[in-house]
Amino acid sequence: MKKSIIYWGSLFFLFIALFFLNSFKSPAFKNAPSPVKQNVVIIFMDDMGYGDPECYGGGPYHTPHINQLAAGGMRFTNFYVAQAVCSASRSALLTGCYPTRIGISGALDHRSKIALHPEEETIAELLKAKGYATGMVGKWHLGSREPYLPLQQGFDEYFGLPYSNDMWPVYYDGQPWTDTSSYRSTYPLLPLYQGNKIIKTLKTLDDQSQLTKMYTERAVQFIAKNKRKPFFLYLAHAMVHVPIAAAASFKGSSGAGVFGDVMQEVDWSVGEVVKALKENGLSENTLVIFTSDNGPWLTFGNHAGSSGGLREGKGTAWDGGLKVPCIMSWPGKIAPGTICNNLATTMDILPTLAGICKASLPSKKIDGVNILDLLKGTPNANPRDEFVYYYDQNNLKAIRKGNWKLVFPAISQTYGKPGAIGGDGFPGKYGSDSVSLSLYNLRTDPGEERDMKDQHPAIVSQLIAIAEKYRKEIGDGLTHQIGSAVRPAARLAQ
């Protein structure tokens, strides 16, 4: 009798085990949700200097939302853009390439004969291929008409200006430009695009004062609309690029002039984006990257930001032009309140996102490296140890390896000459310097004041040899070298 009970009992448990095993193999189990894909938000400021956010020493205005982003994530102290000028910098962010590799230089306007080549693969295209919804809000600056607008470079939707907000026929005091001998008189009114269509034009500074609010509202709408699918949002603000303007609700809010008011409004914008992620239940699976396209445009004086004690600013190859604030927040993945002192660049964002989102890398060579190990806090991780400073069309002006920066002889723009700094929305007059070969230790001398080349000739020789490899591959106008691995920009029919 006992054996019979044991026998039938064993069969019963075997049946139960087979039932559950078969359940695991059922279509319902096969169709169970796959691991949640990570969303990505890049907030790209314009001309915000290394010393502008409060958590980087900025003030006396306040940036509590940017501060909170840093407190909840990682703040970088050696983060660089590829060039200290708008279009070149943006091309590097989106493609992971040095701008000179892909033929982009300067700041493109409505007359420019080049644009980002459609064959270059952008972050948006790579993520779209993985099923991501892709949206851009704000300043594009890589081609001002079809087929060189965001919708032709991987974005599902676009709302913003095709180039900088100072490229219009309006004088620095907000009055229409009447001097027909000036190139500024050739600019059209600022075109605001939705998709490939111009939906309105901006005519006054009051119109521009609405940009931050409009961009923020569009970004929040994109997040809500795509909360049930993975998405990539690229929010490229017009501010704090001149002409600066704050909405009425922020005017006088900082007690630190117009620049302070604008900083507090863009900080509000960051807070609204983060709040939208939280309200839609997306905070835990969204990587937020906050950074800038280059350093401050110092010639505008109190309407410009701060380089935080770094040398010079926008339009130069000194660190004040290329070293920018960068914060990355990713709850549960990046430890809160961490600081990364490693060298990293905007070019590294593309391969890092490709790794995180399981996307393919571009088929053509890029210059970025995957910095995920830095985000994870992996001990001794150091994915990037070199960086080259290009400016003008294709001039290799300096190279960094580790903490050492070697500056090559060249003519450089400077803000240090009398009259170079203006104010109240008006620029000063640029000066120029003749720069000689010099070596700086950026750990002990971040302001690049003490030339050490005579004390370290071996380091000078090492950096010259490394620089020569870059010259051969991506060129150098100073030494009249054409790179062996450069690709042309798109050429526009005029």
LUMNU-417512 format. One record per residue (C-alpha): residue number from 1; residue in one letter; x, y, z. Coordinates in steps of 0.2 Angstrom, whole numbers. Example, Ala and Ser with C-alpha at 12.3 -4.5 7.8 and 13.67 -1.06 7.14 Angstrom:
! residues 2
{k 1, r A, east 62, north -22, up 39};
{k 2, r S, east 68, north -5, up 36};
! end
This chain:
! residues 494
{k 1, r M, east 0, north 0, up 0};
{k 2, r K, east 14, north 12, up 5};
{k 3, r K, east 23, north 8, up -11};
{k 4, r S, east 8, north 12, up -21};
{k 5, r I, east 5, north 29, up -13};
{k 6, r I, east 24, north 33, up -16};
{k 7, r Y, east 22, north 28, up -34};
{k 8, r W, east 7, north 38, up -38};
{k 9, r G, east 14, north 53, up -27};
{k 10, r S, east 30, north 53, up -38};
{k 11, r L, east 19, north 53, up -54};
{k 12, r F, east 9, north 68, up -47};
{k 13, r F, east 25, north 78, up -44};
{k 14, r L, east 32, north 73, up -61};
{k 15, r F, east 16, north 79, up -69};
{k 16, r I, east 17, north 96, up -60};
{k 17, r A, east 36, north 98, up -65};
{k 18, r L, east 32, north 94, up -83};
{k 19, r F, east 17, north 106, up -83};
{k 20, r F, east 28, north 121, up -77};
{k 21, r L, east 42, north 116, up -88};
{k 22, r N, east 30, north 116, up -103};
{k 23, r S, east 23, north 133, up -97};
{k 24, r F, east 41, north 140, up -98};
{k 25, r K, east 41, north 135, up -116};
{k 26, r S, east 24, north 141, up -120};
{k 27, r P, east 21, north 156, up -132};
{k 28, r A, east 16, north 167, up -118};
{k 29, r F, east 33, north 165, up -110};
{k 30, r K, east 42, north 167, up -126};
{k 31, r N, east 34, north 184, up -128};
{k 32, r A, east 38, north 190, up -111};
{k 33, r P, east 45, north 207, up -110};
{k 34, r S, east 63, north 209, up -114};
{k 35, r P, east 75, north 219, up -103};
{k 36, r V, east 70, north 237, up -103};
{k 37, r K, east 80, north 248, up -116};
{k 38, r Q, east 88, north 263, up -109};
{k 39, r N, east 82, north 280, up -115};
{k 40, r V, east 94, north 294, up -118};
{k 41, r V, east 92, north 313, up -116};
{k 42, r I, east 106, north 325, up -121};
{k 43, r I, east 104, north 343, up -116};
{k 44, r F, east 117, north 353, up -126};
{k 45, r M, east 119, north 371, up -120};
{k 46, r D, east 127, north 384, up -131};
{k 47, r D, east 142, north 394, up -126};
{k 48, r M, east 140, north 389, up -108};
{k 49, r G, east 157, north 390, up -100};
{k 50, r Y, east 166, north 378, up -88};
{k 51, r G, east 163, north 390, up -73};
{k 52, r D, east 145, north 394, up -77};
{k 53, r P, east 134, north 380, up -68};
{k 54, r E, east 134, north 383, up -49};
{k 55, r C, east 141, north 366, up -46};
{k 56, r Y, east 156, north 371, up -56};
{k 57, r G, east 158, north 387, up -46};
{k 58, r G, east 146, north 398, up -55};
{k 59, r G, east 135, north 412, up -48};
{k 60, r P, east 129, north 423, up -39};
{k 61, r Y, east 114, north 416, up -48};
{k 62, r H, east 108, north 399, up -43};
{k 63, r T, east 106, north 383, up -53};
{k 64, r P, east 98, north 370, up -41};
{k 65, r H, east 91, north 358, up -54};
{k 66, r I, east 108, north 356, up -63};
{k 67, r N, east 116, north 355, up -45};
{k 68, r Q, east 104, north 341, up -41};
{k 69, r L, east 108, north 332, up -58};
{k 70, r A, east 126, north 332, up -52};
{k 71, r A, east 122, north 326, up -35};
{k 72, r G, east 113, north 312, up -42};
{k 73, r G, east 126, north 307, up -55};
{k 74, r M, east 143, north 310, up -61};
{k 75, r R, east 152, north 327, up -64};
{k 76, r F, east 166, north 327, up -76};
{k 77, r T, east 181, north 339, up -73};
{k 78, r N, east 191, north 335, up -89};
{k 79, r F, east 178, north 335, up -102};
{k 80, r Y, east 181, north 342, up -119};
{k 81, r V, east 172, north 347, up -135};
{k 82, r A, east 181, north 344, up -152};
{k 83, r Q, east 182, north 362, up -157};
{k 84, r A, east 178, north 378, up -149};
{k 85, r V, east 165, north 384, up -162};
{k 86, r C, east 147, north 379, up -165};
{k 87, r S, east 145, north 368, up -181};
{k 88, r A, east 161, north 359, up -179};
{k 89, r S, east 157, north 355, up -161};
{k 90, r R, east 140, north 349, up -165};
{k 91, r S, east 146, north 338, up -179};
{k 92, r A, east 158, north 329, up -167};
{k 93, r L, east 145, north 326, up -154};
{k 94, r L, east 133, north 318, up -167};
{k 95, r T, east 146, north 308, up -177};
{k 96, r G, east 159, north 304, up -164};
{k 97, r C, east 172, north 311, up -176};
{k 98, r Y, east 185, north 325, up -175};
{k 99, r P, east 177, north 339, up -187};
{k 100, r T, east 192, north 339, up -198};
{k 101, r R, east 189, north 321, up -202};
{k 102, r I, east 172, north 324, up -209};
{k 103, r G, east 176, north 341, up -217};
{k 104, r I, east 166, north 352, up -205};
{k 105, r S, east 173, north 369, up -198};
{k 106, r G, east 167, north 385, up -191};
{k 107, r A, east 149, north 391, up -189};
{k 108, r L, east 138, north 387, up -204};
{k 109, r D, east 125, north 400, up -209};
{k 110, r H, east 112, north 401, up -223};
{k 111, r R, east 125, north 405, up -236};
{k 112, r S, east 137, north 391, up -231};
{k 113, r K, east 142, north 380, up -245};
{k 114, r I, east 145, north 364, up -235};
{k 115, r A, east 134, north 354, up -223};
{k 116, r L, east 136, north 337, up -213};
{k 117, r H, east 137, north 324, up -226};
{k 118, r P, east 121, north 312, up -227};
{k 119, r E, east 133, north 297, up -227};
{k 120, r E, east 139, north 301, up -210};
{k 121, r E, east 130, north 291, up -197};
{k 122, r T, east 123, north 300, up -182};
{k 123, r I, east 118, north 295, up -165};
{k 124, r A, east 100, north 297, up -170};
{k 125, r E, east 102, north 285, up -185};
{k 126, r L, east 111, north 272, up -175};
{k 127, r L, east 98, north 272, up -161};
{k 128, r K, east 83, north 273, up -174};
{k 129, r A, east 90, north 257, up -182};
{k 130, r K, east 87, north 249, up -164};
{k 131, r G, east 69, north 254, up -164};
{k 132, r Y, east 71, north 271, up -154};
{k 133, r A, east 60, north 286, up -157};
{k 134, r T, east 72, north 300, up -160};
{k 135, r G, east 68, north 319, up -158};
{k 136, r M, east 77, north 335, up -159};
{k 137, r V, east 73, north 351, up -151};
{k 138, r G, east 83, north 367, up -153};
{k 139, r K, east 99, north 372, up -163};
{k 140, r W, east 104, north 361, up -177};
{k 141, r H, east 118, north 371, up -186};
{k 142, r L, east 124, north 357, up -198};
{k 143, r G, east 115, north 363, up -214};
{k 144, r S, east 101, north 375, up -216};
{k 145, r R, east 90, north 367, up -229};
{k 146, r E, east 85, north 350, up -236};
{k 147, r P, east 92, north 337, up -238};
{k 148, r Y, east 103, north 342, up -223};
{k 149, r L, east 91, north 345, up -209};
{k 150, r P, east 88, north 334, up -194};
{k 151, r L, east 74, north 323, up -202};
{k 152, r Q, east 87, north 318, up -215};
{k 153, r Q, east 100, north 313, up -202};
{k 154, r G, east 90, north 301, up -192};
{k 155, r F, east 78, north 311, up -182};
{k 156, r D, east 59, north 307, up -182};
{k 157, r E, east 54, north 325, up -177};
{k 158, r Y, east 62, north 342, up -176};
{k 159, r F, east 58, north 359, up -169};
{k 160, r G, east 70, north 373, up -168};
{k 161, r L, east 82, north 385, up -177};
{k 162, r P, east 94, north 379, up -191};
{k 163, r Y, east 109, north 389, up -185};
{k 164, r S, east 114, north 402, up -171};
{k 165, r N, east 102, north 414, up -164};
{k 166, r D, east 113, north 429, up -169};
{k 167, r M, east 112, north 425, up -187};
{k 168, r W, east 99, north 438, up -191};
{k 169, r P, east 97, north 456, up -197};
{k 170, r V, east 95, north 463, up -180};
{k 171, r Y, east 108, north 474, up -171};
{k 172, r Y, east 115, north 471, up -154};
{k 173, r D, east 102, north 483, up -146};
{k 174, r G, east 88, north 474, up -154};
{k 175, r Q, east 84, north 486, up -168};
{k 176, r P, east 84, north 481, up -186};
{k 177, r W, east 101, north 481, up -195};
{k 178, r T, east 101, north 496, up -207};
{k 179, r D, east 119, north 496, up -213};
{k 180, r T, east 118, north 487, up -230};
{k 181, r S, east 137, north 486, up -232};
{k 182, r S, east 137, north 474, up -218};
{k 183, r Y, east 136, north 455, up -221};
{k 184, r R, east 123, north 455, up -207};
{k 185, r S, east 110, north 464, up -218};
{k 186, r T, east 110, north 448, up -229};
{k 187, r Y, east 103, north 437, up -216};
{k 188, r P, east 84, north 433, up -216};
{k 189, r L, east 74, north 434, up -200};
{k 190, r L, east 77, north 418, up -189};
{k 191, r P, east 67, north 404, up -196};
{k 192, r L, east 59, north 392, up -184};
{k 193, r Y, east 57, north 375, up -191};
{k 194, r Q, east 45, north 361, up -187};
{k 195, r G, east 51, north 346, up -197};
{k 196, r N, east 57, north 352, up -214};
{k 197, r K, east 45, north 367, up -214};
{k 198, r I, east 47, north 385, up -208};
{k 199, r I, east 32, north 389, up -196};
{k 200, r K, east 37, north 406, up -191};
{k 201, r T, east 51, north 419, up -190};
{k 202, r L, east 59, north 427, up -175};
{k 203, r K, east 60, north 446, up -177};
{k 204, r T, east 64, north 453, up -160};
{k 205, r L, east 73, north 450, up -144};
{k 206, r D, east 56, north 447, up -136};
{k 207, r D, east 53, north 433, up -149};
{k 208, r Q, east 70, north 426, up -143};
{k 209, r S, east 65, north 427, up -125};
{k 210, r Q, east 52, north 413, up -128};
{k 211, r L, east 64, north 401, up -135};
{k 212, r T, east 69, north 392, up -119};
{k 213, r K, east 51, north 390, up -114};
{k 214, r M, east 46, north 383, up -131};
{k 215, r Y, east 60, north 371, up -132};
{k 216, r T, east 57, north 365, up -115};
{k 217, r E, east 38, north 362, up -118};
{k 218, r R, east 42, north 352, up -134};
{k 219, r A, east 55, north 342, up -125};
{k 220, r V, east 42, north 337, up -112};
{k 221, r Q, east 29, north 333, up -125};
{k 222, r F, east 41, north 321, up -134};
{k 223, r I, east 45, north 312, up -117};
{k 224, r A, east 27, north 310, up -113};
{k 225, r K, east 22, north 304, up -131};
{k 226, r N, east 36, north 291, up -131};
{k 227, r K, east 35, north 285, up -114};
{k 228, r R, east 30, north 267, up -119};
{k 229, r K, east 45, north 265, up -131};
{k 230, r P, east 64, north 268, up -130};
{k 231, r F, east 68, north 286, up -136};
{k 232, r F, east 83, north 297, up -139};
{k 233, r L, east 80, north 316, up -136};
{k 234, r Y, east 93, north 329, up -141};
{k 235, r L, east 88, north 346, up -133};
{k 236, r A, east 100, north 359, up -140};
{k 237, r H, east 96, north 376, up -132};
{k 238, r A, east 99, north 392, up -140};
{k 239, r M, east 105, north 400, up -123};
{k 240, r V, east 117, north 406, up -117};
{k 241, r H, east 123, north 411, up -134};
{k 242, r V, east 121, north 430, up -138};
{k 243, r P, east 109, north 438, up -140};
{k 244, r I, east 103, north 432, up -123};
{k 245, r A, east 85, north 434, up -117};
{k 246, r A, east 75, north 427, up -103};
{k 247, r A, east 56, north 425, up -102};
{k 248, r A, east 46, north 438, up -92};
{k 249, r S, east 44, north 427, up -77};
{k 250, r F, east 63, north 426, up -76};
{k 251, r K, east 68, north 444, up -79};
{k 252, r G, east 76, north 451, up -63};
{k 253, r S, east 75, north 434, up -54};
{k 254, r S, east 93, north 432, up -51};
{k 255, r G, east 99, north 449, up -46};
{k 256, r A, east 114, north 445, up -57};
{k 257, r G, east 109, north 454, up -73};
{k 258, r V, east 102, north 446, up -89};
{k 259, r F, east 115, north 432, up -89};
{k 260, r G, east 110, north 427, up -72};
{k 261, r D, east 92, north 427, up -77};
{k 262, r V, east 95, north 417, up -92};
{k 263, r M, east 106, north 404, up -82};
{k 264, r Q, east 91, north 402, up -70};
{k 265, r E, east 79, north 399, up -84};
{k 266, r V, east 89, north 386, up -92};
{k 267, r D, east 91, north 378, up -75};
{k 268, r W, east 72, north 378, up -74};
{k 269, r S, east 72, north 369, up -91};
{k 270, r V, east 83, north 355, up -85};
{k 271, r G, east 72, north 353, up -70};
{k 272, r E, east 57, north 352, up -81};
{k 273, r V, east 65, north 338, up -92};
{k 274, r V, east 70, north 328, up -76};
{k 275, r K, east 52, north 331, up -69};
{k 276, r A, east 44, north 324, up -85};
{k 277, r L, east 55, north 309, up -84};
{k 278, r K, east 50, north 306, up -66};
{k 279, r E, east 31, north 309, up -69};
{k 280, r N, east 31, north 297, up -84};
{k 281, r G, east 40, north 283, up -73};
{k 282, r L, east 56, north 284, up -84};
{k 283, r S, east 69, north 290, up -72};
{k 284, r E, east 77, north 273, up -68};
{k 285, r N, east 80, north 269, up -86};
{k 286, r T, east 85, north 285, up -94};
{k 287, r L, east 103, north 292, up -95};
{k 288, r V, east 103, north 311, up -95};
{k 289, r I, east 119, north 320, up -102};
{k 290, r F, east 121, north 339, up -99};
{k 291, r T, east 135, north 348, up -107};
{k 292, r S, east 139, north 363, up -118};
{k 293, r D, east 146, north 365, up -136};
{k 294, r N, east 161, north 376, up -131};
{k 295, r G, east 167, north 389, up -119};
{k 296, r P, east 160, north 406, up -116};
{k 297, r W, east 161, north 420, up -129};
{k 298, r L, east 170, north 432, up -118};
{k 299, r T, east 170, north 447, up -130};
{k 300, r F, east 152, north 450, up -124};
{k 301, r G, east 157, north 454, up -107};
{k 302, r N, east 143, north 453, up -94};
{k 303, r H, east 132, north 444, up -107};
{k 304, r A, east 145, north 430, up -108};
{k 305, r G, east 149, north 417, up -95};
{k 306, r S, east 164, north 411, up -86};
{k 307, r S, east 178, north 399, up -91};
{k 308, r G, east 181, north 395, up -72};
{k 309, r G, east 199, north 402, up -72};
{k 310, r L, east 204, north 392, up -88};
{k 311, r R, east 214, north 402, up -101};
{k 312, r E, east 204, north 411, up -115};
{k 313, r G, east 187, north 405, up -121};
{k 314, r K, east 177, north 401, up -137};
{k 315, r G, east 186, north 403, up -153};
{k 316, r T, east 203, north 397, up -146};
{k 317, r A, east 212, north 381, up -144};
{k 318, r W, east 216, north 385, up -125};
{k 319, r D, east 206, north 375, up -112};
{k 320, r G, east 194, north 389, up -109};
{k 321, r G, east 187, north 386, up -127};
{k 322, r L, east 186, north 367, up -126};
{k 323, r K, east 184, north 361, up -108};
{k 324, r V, east 166, north 362, up -104};
{k 325, r P, east 154, north 356, up -90};
{k 326, r C, east 147, north 339, up -91};
{k 327, r I, east 136, north 329, up -80};
{k 328, r M, east 129, north 312, up -83};
{k 329, r S, east 115, north 305, up -72};
{k 330, r W, east 108, north 287, up -74};
{k 331, r P, east 100, north 281, up -58};
{k 332, r G, east 105, north 264, up -52};
{k 333, r K, east 119, north 263, up -65};
{k 334, r I, east 130, north 279, up -61};
{k 335, r A, east 134, north 281, up -42};
{k 336, r P, east 127, north 297, up -36};
{k 337, r G, east 138, north 312, up -31};
{k 338, r T, east 153, north 305, up -41};
{k 339, r I, east 167, north 315, up -49};
{k 340, r C, east 177, north 309, up -64};
{k 341, r N, east 194, north 317, up -67};
{k 342, r N, east 198, north 306, up -82};
{k 343, r L, east 199, north 314, up -100};
{k 344, r A, east 183, north 312, up -110};
{k 345, r T, east 175, north 321, up -125};
{k 346, r T, east 159, north 324, up -133};
{k 347, r M, east 165, north 312, up -147};
{k 348, r D, east 165, north 298, up -134};
{k 349, r I, east 146, north 299, up -132};
{k 350, r L, east 141, north 290, up -148};
{k 351, r P, east 151, north 274, up -145};
{k 352, r T, east 146, north 274, up -127};
{k 353, r L, east 128, north 275, up -131};
{k 354, r A, east 130, north 262, up -145};
{k 355, r G, east 137, north 251, up -131};
{k 356, r I, east 123, north 254, up -119};
{k 357, r C, east 109, north 253, up -132};
{k 358, r K, east 116, north 238, up -141};
{k 359, r A, east 117, north 248, up -157};
{k 360, r S, east 130, north 246, up -171};
{k 361, r L, east 145, north 258, up -173};
{k 362, r P, east 146, north 268, up -189};
{k 363, r S, east 154, north 258, up -203};
{k 364, r K, east 166, north 272, up -206};
{k 365, r K, east 180, north 276, up -194};
{k 366, r I, east 176, north 287, up -179};
{k 367, r D, east 187, north 295, up -166};
{k 368, r G, east 177, north 292, up -150};
{k 369, r V, east 179, north 279, up -137};
{k 370, r N, east 167, north 270, up -126};
{k 371, r I, east 168, north 277, up -109};
{k 372, r L, east 155, north 266, up -100};
{k 373, r D, east 169, north 260, up -88};
{k 374, r L, east 170, north 278, up -82};
{k 375, r L, east 152, north 279, up -79};
{k 376, r K, east 152, north 262, up -69};
{k 377, r G, east 167, north 268, up -59};
{k 378, r T, east 178, north 253, up -65};
{k 379, r P, east 194, north 254, up -55};
{k 380, r N, east 209, north 260, up -66};
{k 381, r A, east 198, north 263, up -81};
{k 382, r N, east 206, north 276, up -93};
{k 383, r P, east 198, north 273, up -111};
{k 384, r R, east 205, north 290, up -118};
{k 385, r D, east 223, north 296, up -115};
{k 386, r E, east 225, north 308, up -130};
{k 387, r F, east 216, north 323, up -137};
{k 388, r V, east 221, north 335, up -151};
{k 389, r Y, east 215, north 353, up -152};
{k 390, r Y, east 210, north 359, up -169};
{k 391, r Y, east 204, north 376, up -174};
{k 392, r D, east 201, north 387, up -189};
{k 393, r Q, east 198, north 376, up -204};
{k 394, r N, east 210, north 362, up -200};
{k 395, r N, east 225, north 369, up -189};
{k 396, r L, east 232, north 357, up -176};
{k 397, r K, east 236, north 369, up -163};
{k 398, r A, east 239, north 358, up -148};
{k 399, r I, east 239, north 340, up -141};
{k 400, r R, east 236, north 333, up -124};
{k 401, r K, east 242, north 316, up -117};
{k 402, r G, east 238, north 313, up -99};
{k 403, r N, east 240, north 329, up -90};
{k 404, r W, east 253, north 336, up -102};
{k 405, r K, east 247, north 349, up -116};
{k 406, r L, east 259, north 354, up -130};
{k 407, r V, east 254, north 370, up -139};
{k 408, r F, east 261, north 373, up -157};
{k 409, r P, east 267, north 389, up -164};
{k 410, r A, east 252, north 398, up -172};
{k 411, r I, east 242, north 414, up -172};
{k 412, r S, east 228, north 414, up -159};
{k 413, r Q, east 213, north 424, up -155};
{k 414, r T, east 214, north 432, up -138};
{k 415, r Y, east 202, north 441, up -126};
{k 416, r G, east 217, north 448, up -117};
{k 417, r K, east 220, north 464, up -127};
{k 418, r P, east 213, north 481, up -123};
{k 419, r G, east 195, north 483, up -129};
{k 420, r A, east 193, north 465, up -132};
{k 421, r I, east 179, north 464, up -119};
{k 422, r G, east 162, north 473, up -122};
{k 423, r G, east 146, north 473, up -112};
{k 424, r D, east 127, north 474, up -111};
{k 425, r G, east 125, north 464, up -127};
{k 426, r F, east 139, north 473, up -137};
{k 427, r P, east 155, north 464, up -142};
{k 428, r G, east 173, north 470, up -140};
{k 429, r K, east 186, north 470, up -153};
{k 430, r Y, east 195, north 454, up -155};
{k 431, r G, east 214, north 454, up -153};
{k 432, r S, east 227, north 441, up -158};
{k 433, r D, east 243, north 433, up -151};
{k 434, r S, east 258, north 425, up -159};
{k 435, r V, east 259, north 409, up -149};
{k 436, r S, east 276, north 399, up -147};
{k 437, r L, east 279, north 381, up -144};
{k 438, r S, east 275, north 378, up -125};
{k 439, r L, east 271, north 364, up -113};
{k 440, r Y, east 259, north 364, up -99};
{k 441, r N, east 255, north 352, up -85};
{k 442, r L, east 236, north 354, up -84};
{k 443, r R, east 234, north 345, up -67};
{k 444, r T, east 245, north 358, up -58};
{k 445, r D, east 242, north 373, up -70};
{k 446, r P, east 225, north 372, up -78};
{k 447, r G, east 226, north 390, up -83};
{k 448, r E, east 240, north 387, up -94};
{k 449, r E, east 252, north 400, up -87};
{k 450, r R, east 269, north 391, up -84};
{k 451, r D, east 278, north 384, up -99};
{k 452, r M, east 288, north 369, up -95};
{k 453, r K, east 295, north 364, up -111};
{k 454, r D, east 313, north 367, up -106};
{k 455, r Q, east 311, north 356, up -91};
{k 456, r H, east 304, north 342, up -100};
{k 457, r P, east 311, north 340, up -117};
{k 458, r A, east 307, north 321, up -118};
{k 459, r I, east 289, north 324, up -116};
{k 460, r V, east 290, north 338, up -129};
{k 461, r S, east 297, north 325, up -141};
{k 462, r Q, east 285, north 312, up -137};
{k 463, r L, east 270, north 323, up -140};
{k 464, r I, east 277, north 330, up -156};
{k 465, r A, east 279, north 312, up -162};
{k 466, r I, east 261, north 308, up -158};
{k 467, r A, east 254, north 324, up -166};
{k 468, r E, east 263, north 319, up -182};
{k 469, r K, east 252, north 303, up -183};
{k 470, r Y, east 236, north 314, up -182};
{k 471, r R, east 243, north 326, up -195};
{k 472, r K, east 246, north 311, up -207};
{k 473, r E, east 228, north 304, up -204};
{k 474, r I, east 217, north 319, up -202};
{k 475, r G, east 228, north 333, up -208};
{k 476, r D, east 235, north 350, up -202};
{k 477, r G, east 234, north 367, up -210};
{k 478, r L, east 249, north 374, up -200};
{k 479, r T, east 261, north 361, up -208};
{k 480, r H, east 251, north 360, up -225};
{k 481, r Q, east 247, north 342, up -223};
{k 482, r I, east 231, north 334, up -230};
{k 483, r G, east 225, north 319, up -220};
{k 484, r S, east 225, north 301, up -228};
{k 485, r A, east 208, north 297, up -219};
{k 486, r V, east 197, north 312, up -221};
{k 487, r R, east 180, north 313, up -228};
{k 488, r P, east 172, north 327, up -237};
{k 489, r A, east 157, north 337, up -231};
{k 490, r A, east 142, north 338, up -242};
{k 491, r R, east 143, north 352, up -255};
{k 492, r L, east 128, north 362, up -257};
{k 493, r A, east 122, north 368, up -274};
{k 494, r Q, east 121, north 387, up -274};
! end
